[in-house]
Amino acid sequence: MVELTPEEQEKAIAEAPKGTWAILLVYAVFMVLGWLYMFYGFFLPHGPVN
């Protein structure tokens, strides 16, 4: 394993985890799209509850 210099360690700690945010964003988009599909594709076409 490669050892990081103290400057590199500080830089790594200070930066935001961009990959994690990208994965969370993709997951959130799929969740919203799935919810919209279920709501407009299944629930609304069946009409109000009798």
C-alpha positions in Angstrom: 0.0 0.0 0.0 1.2 3.5 -0.9 1.8 5.8 2.1 0.5 9.4 1.7 2.4 12.4 2.6 0.9 14.6 5.3 -0.1 17.2 2.7 -1.9 14.5 0.7 -3.6 13.3 3.8 -4.9 16.8 4.6 -6.1 17.3 1.1 -7.9 13.9 1.1 -9.6 14.7 4.4 -10.6 18.2 3.3 -12.2 17.2 0.0 -15.8 16.1 -0.3 -16.5 12.5 -1.4 -17.6 13.2 -5.0 -18.2 9.6 -5.9 -20.5 9.0 -3.0 -22.5 12.1 -3.8 -22.8 10.9 -7.4 -24.1 7.5 -6.4 -26.6 9.1 -4.0 -27.8 11.5 -6.7 -28.3 8.6 -9.2 -30.1 6.6 -6.5 -32.4 9.6 -5.7 -33.2 10.2 -9.3 -34.2 6.5 -9.8 -36.3 6.6 -6.6 -38.2 9.8 -7.8 -38.7 8.3 -11.2 -40.0 5.1 -9.7 -42.4 7.0 -7.4 -43.7 9.0 -10.3 -44.2 5.9 -12.4 -46.2 4.2 -9.6 -48.3 7.3 -8.9 -49.2 8.3 -12.4 -49.1 4.8 -13.9 -50.9 2.8 -11.3 -52.7 4.9 -8.7 -54.2 7.8 -10.7 -55.7 5.7 -13.6 -57.7 3.6 -11.1 -59.6 6.7 -10.0 -60.8 7.6 -6.5 -61.6 5.1 -3.8 -65.2 4.1 -3.7 
